[in-house]
Amino acid sequence: MIAIDAETKTIYITRGDATQKSFNRLAFTFPIYNFETKQEEDYLFQLDDKISFVVVEKKGYTKTEVLRKEYTLRDIGYVEPSTTPEILLTEEDTKSFDLANKAKTYWYDICLNDTTTILGFDDEGGKQLVVFPEADEDK
């Protein structure tokens, strides 16, 4: 299972699972305010925009990184800009989380071009990623 809570932006992952095109999708948007139209619009991610997905052990930017994925839309097969890019996770990526017999909470940030935090710590606190144990711990 890989899912994201639309309201809190908490990500839920079962260790060892991977994202898929038809299910287990981990897509996001970046709402920005357009001063000309005076309305909020979703940012149009360009093919060469760099997206970084960083997971750390505990709250705070100086903590140990558990997972870092960096790519452009072009790198992951997009052929045109998108307002809803995906974070692609492999089985190996999600196995980088500690093997445990209960759920463990980590914190994450999603950054655009190393300069703008799209999702991360804000007035509601840090964005959480909850990892559930695998069904078969012998994997």
C-alpha positions in Angstrom: 0.0 0.0 0.0 1.1 3.5 -0.9 -1.3 6.3 -0.2 -1.4 10.0 0.7 -4.0 11.7 2.9 -5.3 14.6 0.8 -5.9 16.8 3.9 -2.9 16.2 6.1 -0.5 15.2 3.3 0.6 12.2 5.4 2.0 9.4 3.2 1.4 5.8 4.2 3.7 3.1 2.8 4.0 -0.6 3.4 7.7 -1.5 3.5 8.7 -3.3 0.3 5.9 -1.9 -1.9 6.4 0.2 -5.0 4.4 2.8 -6.8 2.4 1.7 -9.9 0.7 3.6 -12.8 -2.7 2.1 -12.1 -2.6 2.1 -8.3 -0.4 3.1 -5.4 0.2 6.4 -7.1 2.0 9.1 -5.2 1.1 12.3 -7.1 1.0 15.9 -5.8 0.2 19.4 -6.9 1.9 22.8 -6.1 -0.8 25.5 -5.7 0.5 29.0 -6.4 -1.2 32.4 -6.3 -1.5 34.2 -9.6 -1.4 37.9 -9.0 -2.8 38.8 -12.4 -5.9 36.6 -12.1 -6.0 36.9 -8.3 -6.7 33.2 -8.1 -4.8 30.1 -6.9 -3.6 27.9 -9.8 -1.6 24.7 -9.9 2.0 25.1 -11.0 2.8 23.6 -14.3 6.0 21.5 -13.7 8.3 21.6 -16.7 10.2 18.6 -18.1 13.5 19.9 -16.7 12.3 21.0 -13.3 14.2 19.1 -10.6 12.0 17.4 -7.9 13.6 16.2 -4.7 11.8 13.8 -2.3 13.7 13.6 1.0 12.8 11.5 4.0 14.5 11.9 7.3 14.4 10.0 10.6 13.0 12.7 12.7 11.7 16.3 12.5 14.4 18.7 11.4 16.6 19.3 8.4 19.8 18.2 10.1 18.7 14.7 10.8 19.8 11.6 9.0 18.4 11.0 5.6 16.7 7.7 5.1 15.7 8.2 1.4 16.5 10.8 -1.2 15.0 10.6 -4.7 15.9 13.4 -7.2 14.8 13.5 -10.8 13.3 15.6 -13.5 10.0 14.8 -15.2 12.0 14.0 -18.4 14.1 11.5 -16.3 11.0 9.5 -15.4 9.3 9.4 -18.8 7.1 12.5 -19.0 6.9 13.9 -22.5 5.0 17.1 -21.7 4.7 19.4 -18.6 2.3 18.3 -15.8 0.5 19.8 -12.9 0.5 16.5 -11.0 3.9 14.8 -11.2 4.4 11.6 -9.4 7.0 10.4 -6.9 8.2 7.0 -8.2 9.3 4.5 -5.5 10.7 1.1 -6.2 10.6 -1.9 -3.9 14.3 -1.2 -3.1 13.5 2.4 -2.1 10.8 1.4 0.4 13.0 -1.3 1.8 15.5 1.4 2.8 13.2 2.0 5.8 14.0 0.0 9.0 12.6 -3.5 9.3 10.2 -3.3 12.2 7.2 -5.1 13.7 5.1 -1.9 14.0 4.5 1.3 12.1 7.3 3.9 12.2 6.9 7.6 11.5 9.4 9.6 9.4 9.2 13.2 8.0 9.6 14.3 4.4 10.0 17.3 2.2 9.4 17.7 -1.5 11.4 20.5 -3.1 11.4 22.1 -6.6 14.8 23.0 -8.2 16.5 23.0 -4.8 15.0 26.4 -4.0 11.3 26.0 -3.2 9.7 23.6 -0.7 6.5 22.3 -2.1 5.5 20.1 0.8 7.3 20.0 4.1 7.3 21.8 7.5 4.7 24.5 7.6 2.3 26.1 10.1 0.6 22.7 10.5 3.9 21.0 11.4 6.1 18.5 9.6 4.8 16.3 6.8 4.8 12.7 8.0 5.5 9.5 6.2 4.3 6.4 8.1 5.9 3.1 7.2 4.1 -0.2 8.0 5.9 -3.5 8.3 6.0 -6.0 5.5 3.7 -9.0 5.7 6.6 -11.4 5.4 9.6 -10.2 7.4 11.9 -12.9 5.8 12.1 -10.9 2.6 
